[in-house]
Amino acid sequence: MRALDDNVKLSAFARARPHCALGDTVAQGLLPLCILEISVSIYVNLMPIYFFNWTAEIVEHLADNDVTPEEFEMVVQDDRSELVISRSTGRPARIGVTDDGRILFCVFDWIDEEQTEIEPRTAYEIDP
């Protein structure tokens, strides 16, 4: 399998599954007509892609809460994380799990109408 980029992977292979029309060709001394089936598969990762507007202040604030920007992005971009609204601020947030098993509550603002650009606000670990 070959990765075209982080979200698309291409797989191409030939299977030994020929379609042959034998009929009377062998009896007549003719070669059978065989068609080799070729298959191409494209796998698209449907994980959302966001652009994050990081500032020194927010990176420092996350560090105070023992959260890295990479962990924040991992949770927000994970399609298994739950999109919720923060009760205290009314901002969108995602609840998800980091690679090391911590559950994070990540609060952010949408910068654009298409909801592809994110301004992180805060993140912290919560109990399961």
C-alpha positions as a printed NumPy array, in Angstrom:
array([[  0.   ,   0.   ,   0.   ],
       [  1.338,   3.441,  -0.897],
       [  0.419,   6.618,   0.994],
       [ -0.393,   9.502,  -1.353],
       [ -0.628,  11.829,   1.641],
       [ -1.688,  11.499,   5.277],
       [ -5.324,  10.889,   4.334],
       [ -5.3  ,   8.854,   1.115],
       [ -3.704,   5.481,   0.567],
       [ -3.541,   3.639,  -2.751],
       [ -3.348,  -0.1  ,  -3.176],
       [ -2.977,  -1.745,  -6.577],
       [ -2.373,  -5.407,  -7.26 ],
       [ -2.976,  -8.072,  -9.874],
       [ -4.805, -11.178,  -8.741],
       [ -4.149, -14.572, -10.253],
       [ -7.759, -14.839, -11.26 ],
       [ -7.784, -15.074, -15.022],
       [-11.028, -15.326, -16.919],
       [-10.406, -17.877, -19.671],
       [-12.624, -18.874, -22.565],
       [-11.443, -22.405, -23.327],
       [-14.306, -23.884, -25.327],
       [-13.007, -25.666, -28.429],
       [ -9.835, -23.561, -28.598],
       [ -7.617, -26.255, -27.064],
       [ -9.067, -28.936, -29.382],
       [ -8.461, -26.656, -32.373],
       [ -4.866, -26.029, -31.312],
       [ -5.541, -22.379, -30.424],
       [ -4.415, -20.664, -27.266],
       [ -7.176, -19.9  , -24.772],
       [ -8.168, -16.248, -24.367],
       [ -7.372, -15.154, -20.824],
       [ -7.983, -11.788, -19.193],
       [ -6.129, -10.998, -16.001],
       [ -8.206,  -9.062, -13.489],
       [ -6.497,  -6.   , -12.035],
       [ -7.852,  -4.348,  -8.919],
       [ -7.178,  -0.862,  -7.551],
       [ -8.348,   0.273,  -4.13 ],
       [ -8.226,   3.763,  -2.674],
       [ -8.633,   4.173,   1.067],
       [ -9.585,   7.601,   2.343],
       [ -9.132,   8.43 ,   5.993],
       [-12.255,  10.354,   6.971],
       [-10.693,  11.952,  10.001],
       [-11.517,  15.675,   9.99 ],
       [ -8.684,  18.019,   9.126],
       [ -8.474,  21.231,  11.113],
       [ -6.036,  24.127,  11.163],
       [ -5.069,  25.251,  14.648],
       [ -4.208,  28.853,  15.555],
       [ -1.609,  28.359,  18.295],
       [ -0.307,  31.259,  20.381],
       [  2.444,  31.215,  23.001],
       [ -0.14 ,  32.066,  25.671],
       [ -2.405,  29.113,  24.926],
       [  0.534,  26.685,  24.667],
       [  1.709,  27.89 ,  28.097],
       [ -1.833,  27.625,  29.493],
       [ -2.149,  24.029,  28.24 ],
       [  1.258,  23.194,  29.748],
       [ -0.007,  24.471,  33.107],
       [ -2.756,  21.822,  32.755],
       [ -0.239,  19.138,  31.678],
       [ -1.618,  19.038,  28.101],
       [  0.505,  19.386,  24.97 ],
       [ -0.66 ,  20.966,  21.692],
       [ -0.213,  17.541,  20.067],
       [ -2.594,  15.954,  22.595],
       [ -5.12 ,  18.751,  22.076],
       [ -5.019,  18.26 ,  18.303],
       [ -5.215,  14.479,  18.678],
       [ -8.428,  14.702,  20.716],
       [-10.09 ,  17.396,  18.603],
       [ -9.335,  15.619,  15.309],
       [-10.309,  12.144,  16.523],
       [-13.656,  11.226,  14.964],
       [-14.357,   9.05 ,  18.025],
       [-14.211,  12.058,  20.362],
       [-17.504,  13.57 ,  21.457],
       [-18.421,  17.103,  20.356],
       [-20.116,  18.957,  23.225],
       [-20.733,  22.518,  24.401],
       [-18.874,  23.756,  27.467],
       [-21.395,  24.495,  30.215],
       [-19.262,  27.272,  31.67 ],
       [-18.37 ,  29.16 ,  28.453],
       [-20.848,  27.989,  25.811],
       [-17.919,  27.22 ,  23.503],
       [-17.572,  24.027,  21.491],
       [-15.46 ,  21.323,  23.093],
       [-14.398,  17.753,  22.45 ],
       [-13.999,  14.967,  24.969],
       [-11.552,  12.28 ,  23.886],
       [ -8.726,   9.958,  24.808],
       [ -4.998,  10.54 ,  24.282],
       [ -2.541,   7.839,  23.219],
       [ -1.571,   7.288,  26.859],
       [ -5.219,   6.808,  27.91 ],
       [ -5.947,  10.167,  29.531],
       [ -9.407,  11.651,  28.923],
       [ -9.19 ,  15.312,  27.922],
       [-11.789,  18.056,  27.729],
       [-10.635,  20.424,  24.952],
       [-12.382,  23.788,  24.542],
       [-11.975,  25.899,  21.402],
       [-13.551,  28.493,  19.115],
       [-14.292,  28.109,  15.419],
       [-12.465,  30.876,  13.544],
       [-14.253,  30.402,  10.213],
       [-17.777,  29.573,   9.069],
       [-16.654,  26.3  ,   7.44 ],
       [-15.479,  25.097,  10.873],
       [-12.02 ,  24.095,   9.676],
       [ -9.952,  26.63 ,  11.632],
       [ -9.727,  26.32 ,  15.398],
       [ -8.493,  28.625,  18.123],
       [ -7.734,  26.481,  21.184],
       [ -8.911,  27.966,  24.5  ],
       [ -8.182,  25.418,  27.226],
       [ -7.841,  21.698,  27.85 ],
       [ -7.622,  19.599,  30.962],
       [ -7.839,  15.999,  32.094],
       [-11.19 ,  14.766,  33.38 ],
       [-12.234,  11.67 ,  35.284],
       [-13.853,   8.812,  33.363]])
